[in-house]
Amino acid sequence: MTTEQELQSLFDKLDRDQDGKVSINELFLSPGLSAIITAETNTNSPQELLVQYDSDEDGSITFEELKEAVDKANNLS
């Protein structure tokens, strides 16, 4: 389980261009961090994370979308 603050820190590390979104490319550039994200969201891959939780279908994950994914997986404390 992770806290919202820890999740925000992880998101900020993944968001290399600091545009407020984490793209599939950013997820692949940080395989260790991506592994944490997929574990926290109970998804099998960055692609699955995008398919399931990219609600605006822009090809990236915002912090709110990531938080929702972790909430649904019951891993946010």
N, C-alpha and C positions, 0 to 999 in steps of 0.2 A: 504494500500500500504506500501511496505517496500523498504528500500534502499538496494543496493548491500552490503554495509558494515553491515547493520543489518542482512541481510540474511546470510552473512559469519559468523557472531557471533552466530547466531542460529545453523547453520550447525556445527560449532566447538563444541558447547555444546552437540549436538546430537552424534557427532563422539567420543564416549567414549574411544575407543582404539586408537584414533588418527592415523588411517591408511588412511585417506583421503576419506573414504567412510562411508556412513551411511547404516547399514544393517537393515533388518526388525526387528531383535531383539533389536537393539538400538532405533528404532522408538517406539517399544512397551514398552521399559524401561522408556521412557519419554513421557507419554500420553499427558501432557500439551503442550509440545513443538511439538509433533506430530499433535495435533489439530491445532496449528498455521500453520504448514506446509501444512496440507490438506486444510485449509482455503485459504492460499496464492496461492495454485496451483489449486483450484477449483476441488479437488478430494474428494471422500467420505471416504477414508481409506488409511492407509499406503500401503496395498496390491495393491490398485488401482494405487497409485503413482508409485509403482514399475512396474506394468504391463504396464503403459502408458509411463514411462520416463526412465526406465533402459535400455538405448540404447545398452549397451554392454552385457546385459543379464547376469550379474554376481551376481545378487541377492542383489545388493546394489545400492545406489545412490551417485554419486560423486557431488561435488559442482557445476560443470558445468552442469550436468544433472538437478540438482535442480534449478539452475538459468534459464535454458531453460524452465522448467515447469512453473516457476513463470512468466517468460517473456510471455509465451503463454497465461497465464491467465490474462495478462495485469496488474499484481500487482507489478511490479518492477519499481521504480521511479528513 
